[in-house]
Amino acid sequence: MRLSQATKICASIVKNSQKTGFGPNRLHRKGTHFVGTEPPALKYHLLQDKKPNEEYGLQGTNHELPGTGKVHSKLPTKVHMKKDKVYAWCSCGYSGSQPLCDGSHNSIRIPDLKLKPVRFIPDKDMTVWLCNCKQTKNRPFCDGSHKLVADEDKKAGLFD
């Protein structure tokens, strides 16, 4: 009787601990990744299908809004876009699932930047580089503006 209760308690502790792996990996929690083993940017996104009345390419005028978002990363993200899927690129820089929007711009904790996600529907399967520095003039695609962001940091003495 005592052994079975102890076994149940031990099993529940192991089940709820969220620790995985054995040996050197035993202390890593679920949901974290080693360097270079991160899942693709689009793995966890539910992408909507294009509606029959929607055109291909940029949707709406959100790509023309003035201002730039917060720098999330100085390097772009390579994304394999599929035909007839709707992609919403985060322009504010506060999304937790960069480079795509997760609705964080609607949060009360985020400053009101007047920036909205830029929607894009590709007309064929393609591989593109999406901007993560949010300073691009060719939204949502990278135009090399991240090089200017790095130069500003050098001027500020952040890398000395």
C-alpha beads as a LAMMPS data file, in Angstrom:
LAMMPS data file: protein, C-alpha beads

160 atoms
159 bonds

1 atom types
1 bond types

-500.0 500.0 xlo xhi
-500.0 500.0 ylo yhi
-500.0 500.0 zlo zhi

Masses

1 110.0

Atoms # bond

1 1 1 0.000 0.000 0.000
2 1 1 2.733 2.470 0.964
3 1 1 4.805 1.599 -2.065
4 1 1 1.951 2.274 -4.480
5 1 1 1.212 5.702 -2.923
6 1 1 4.890 6.626 -3.079
7 1 1 5.002 5.511 -6.692
8 1 1 1.966 7.648 -7.562
9 1 1 3.464 10.715 -5.875
10 1 1 6.801 10.232 -7.616
11 1 1 5.087 9.785 -10.992
12 1 1 3.009 12.962 -10.542
13 1 1 6.106 14.997 -9.612
14 1 1 7.973 13.774 -12.690
15 1 1 4.922 14.399 -14.897
16 1 1 4.440 18.004 -13.718
17 1 1 8.083 19.041 -13.572
18 1 1 8.345 19.864 -17.312
19 1 1 11.964 18.688 -17.225
20 1 1 12.973 16.563 -20.161
21 1 1 15.991 14.634 -21.293
22 1 1 18.683 12.615 -19.616
23 1 1 22.328 13.273 -18.891
24 1 1 23.480 16.783 -19.808
25 1 1 19.984 17.674 -21.112
26 1 1 18.055 16.733 -17.984
27 1 1 17.703 20.310 -16.717
28 1 1 16.363 21.817 -19.937
29 1 1 12.719 22.814 -19.854
30 1 1 10.172 22.047 -22.536
31 1 1 9.843 24.728 -25.160
32 1 1 13.471 25.885 -25.241
33 1 1 15.846 25.086 -28.063
34 1 1 19.565 24.755 -28.472
35 1 1 21.344 27.228 -30.718
36 1 1 20.743 26.309 -34.351
37 1 1 17.852 23.958 -33.592
38 1 1 15.039 26.490 -33.381
39 1 1 11.909 25.498 -35.279
40 1 1 11.093 27.397 -38.468
41 1 1 9.432 30.758 -37.922
42 1 1 6.134 29.565 -39.361
43 1 1 5.861 26.208 -37.615
44 1 1 3.392 27.332 -34.950
45 1 1 1.319 29.789 -36.982
46 1 1 -2.100 28.982 -38.325
47 1 1 -2.057 30.681 -41.713
48 1 1 -5.387 31.625 -43.231
49 1 1 -6.240 30.772 -46.795
50 1 1 -6.760 33.486 -49.381
51 1 1 -10.388 34.414 -49.983
52 1 1 -11.592 34.348 -53.600
53 1 1 -12.056 38.130 -53.796
54 1 1 -8.587 38.990 -52.423
55 1 1 -5.805 39.935 -54.799
56 1 1 -2.241 38.703 -54.583
57 1 1 0.559 40.840 -53.160
58 1 1 0.335 43.489 -50.451
59 1 1 -3.075 43.922 -48.860
60 1 1 -4.443 47.308 -47.796
61 1 1 -2.302 50.354 -47.014
62 1 1 -0.603 49.343 -43.750
63 1 1 2.730 49.088 -45.565
64 1 1 2.523 52.853 -46.230
65 1 1 2.025 53.951 -42.598
66 1 1 4.658 56.418 -41.366
67 1 1 7.017 55.545 -38.539
68 1 1 9.050 52.506 -37.656
69 1 1 8.718 49.883 -34.982
70 1 1 11.009 48.674 -32.227
71 1 1 14.115 46.826 -33.409
72 1 1 13.562 43.151 -32.630
73 1 1 16.681 41.776 -34.297
74 1 1 19.289 43.181 -36.613
75 1 1 19.112 40.190 -38.950
76 1 1 16.254 39.273 -41.305
77 1 1 14.371 35.976 -41.169
78 1 1 14.262 33.584 -44.116
79 1 1 10.683 32.438 -44.699
80 1 1 9.294 29.928 -47.191
81 1 1 5.947 31.407 -48.242
82 1 1 3.269 29.167 -49.712
83 1 1 0.881 30.179 -52.450
84 1 1 -2.600 31.348 -51.345
85 1 1 -1.652 31.737 -47.660
86 1 1 -2.125 35.051 -45.857
87 1 1 0.963 36.284 -43.977
88 1 1 0.723 39.144 -41.473
89 1 1 4.164 40.705 -40.853
90 1 1 4.633 42.489 -37.508
91 1 1 5.535 46.137 -38.082
92 1 1 5.595 47.285 -34.433
93 1 1 8.371 44.932 -33.245
94 1 1 6.576 43.756 -30.090
95 1 1 5.224 40.430 -31.384
96 1 1 6.349 37.365 -29.485
97 1 1 6.351 35.311 -32.673
98 1 1 8.577 37.374 -34.962
99 1 1 8.536 38.069 -37.848
100 1 1 4.777 37.456 -37.938
101 1 1 2.149 39.353 -35.961
102 1 1 0.499 37.808 -32.908
103 1 1 -1.706 40.796 -32.010
104 1 1 0.664 42.303 -29.428
105 1 1 0.122 45.774 -30.910
106 1 1 -3.361 45.713 -29.330
107 1 1 -1.998 45.216 -25.799
108 1 1 -2.284 48.053 -23.276
109 1 1 1.369 47.473 -22.311
110 1 1 2.593 48.357 -25.792
111 1 1 2.991 52.045 -26.692
112 1 1 0.522 53.190 -29.328
113 1 1 2.749 53.425 -32.396
114 1 1 -0.147 53.594 -34.882
115 1 1 1.470 50.671 -36.715
116 1 1 -0.606 47.773 -37.984
117 1 1 0.506 44.403 -39.396
118 1 1 1.316 44.265 -43.096
119 1 1 -0.573 41.509 -44.877
120 1 1 0.924 39.758 -47.887
121 1 1 -0.421 36.970 -50.113
122 1 1 2.129 35.336 -52.464
123 1 1 1.016 34.279 -55.941
124 1 1 3.488 31.356 -55.979
125 1 1 5.646 29.411 -53.541
126 1 1 8.655 31.588 -52.741
127 1 1 11.479 32.084 -50.284
128 1 1 11.886 35.639 -48.990
129 1 1 13.749 37.503 -46.261
130 1 1 11.393 39.306 -43.863
131 1 1 12.727 42.314 -41.980
132 1 1 13.217 41.989 -38.221
133 1 1 14.711 45.429 -37.573
134 1 1 11.388 47.069 -38.590
135 1 1 13.263 49.960 -40.234
136 1 1 12.785 48.771 -43.826
137 1 1 11.342 51.028 -46.522
138 1 1 10.121 47.967 -48.469
139 1 1 7.733 46.461 -45.915
140 1 1 7.612 43.536 -45.111
141 1 1 10.792 42.587 -46.997
142 1 1 14.347 43.311 -45.885
143 1 1 16.128 46.115 -47.736
144 1 1 19.367 46.157 -45.728
145 1 1 18.283 48.823 -43.230
146 1 1 19.642 46.662 -40.391
147 1 1 23.145 47.714 -41.471
148 1 1 22.281 51.313 -40.561
149 1 1 20.952 50.224 -37.170
150 1 1 24.277 48.515 -36.393
151 1 1 26.156 51.674 -37.436
152 1 1 24.067 53.758 -35.005
153 1 1 24.983 51.363 -32.192
154 1 1 28.670 51.738 -32.990
155 1 1 28.310 55.518 -32.853
156 1 1 26.647 55.226 -29.448
157 1 1 29.592 53.153 -28.145
158 1 1 27.503 50.116 -27.228
159 1 1 30.023 47.641 -28.615
160 1 1 33.196 49.155 -27.106

Bonds

1 1 1 2
2 1 2 3
3 1 3 4
4 1 4 5
5 1 5 6
6 1 6 7
7 1 7 8
8 1 8 9
9 1 9 10
10 1 10 11
11 1 11 12
12 1 12 13
13 1 13 14
14 1 14 15
15 1 15 16
16 1 16 17
17 1 17 18
18 1 18 19
19 1 19 20
20 1 20 21
21 1 21 22
22 1 22 23
23 1 23 24
24 1 24 25
25 1 25 26
26 1 26 27
27 1 27 28
28 1 28 29
29 1 29 30
30 1 30 31
31 1 31 32
32 1 32 33
33 1 33 34
34 1 34 35
35 1 35 36
36 1 36 37
37 1 37 38
38 1 38 39
39 1 39 40
40 1 40 41
41 1 41 42
42 1 42 43
43 1 43 44
44 1 44 45
45 1 45 46
46 1 46 47
47 1 47 48
48 1 48 49
49 1 49 50
50 1 50 51
51 1 51 52
52 1 52 53
53 1 53 54
54 1 54 55
55 1 55 56
56 1 56 57
57 1 57 58
58 1 58 59
59 1 59 60
60 1 60 61
61 1 61 62
62 1 62 63
63 1 63 64
64 1 64 65
65 1 65 66
66 1 66 67
67 1 67 68
68 1 68 69
69 1 69 70
70 1 70 71
71 1 71 72
72 1 72 73
73 1 73 74
74 1 74 75
75 1 75 76
76 1 76 77
77 1 77 78
78 1 78 79
79 1 79 80
80 1 80 81
81 1 81 82
82 1 82 83
83 1 83 84
84 1 84 85
85 1 85 86
86 1 86 87
87 1 87 88
88 1 88 89
89 1 89 90
90 1 90 91
91 1 91 92
92 1 92 93
93 1 93 94
94 1 94 95
95 1 95 96
96 1 96 97
97 1 97 98
98 1 98 99
99 1 99 100
100 1 100 101
101 1 101 102
102 1 102 103
103 1 103 104
104 1 104 105
105 1 105 106
106 1 106 107
107 1 107 108
108 1 108 109
109 1 109 110
110 1 110 111
111 1 111 112
112 1 112 113
113 1 113 114
114 1 114 115
115 1 115 116
116 1 116 117
117 1 117 118
118 1 118 119
119 1 119 120
120 1 120 121
121 1 121 122
122 1 122 123
123 1 123 124
124 1 124 125
125 1 125 126
126 1 126 127
127 1 127 128
128 1 128 129
129 1 129 130
130 1 130 131
131 1 131 132
132 1 132 133
133 1 133 134
134 1 134 135
135 1 135 136
136 1 136 137
137 1 137 138
138 1 138 139
139 1 139 140
140 1 140 141
141 1 141 142
142 1 142 143
143 1 143 144
144 1 144 145
145 1 145 146
146 1 146 147
147 1 147 148
148 1 148 149
149 1 149 150
150 1 150 151
151 1 151 152
152 1 152 153
153 1 153 154
154 1 154 155
155 1 155 156
156 1 156 157
157 1 157 158
158 1 158 159
159 1 159 160
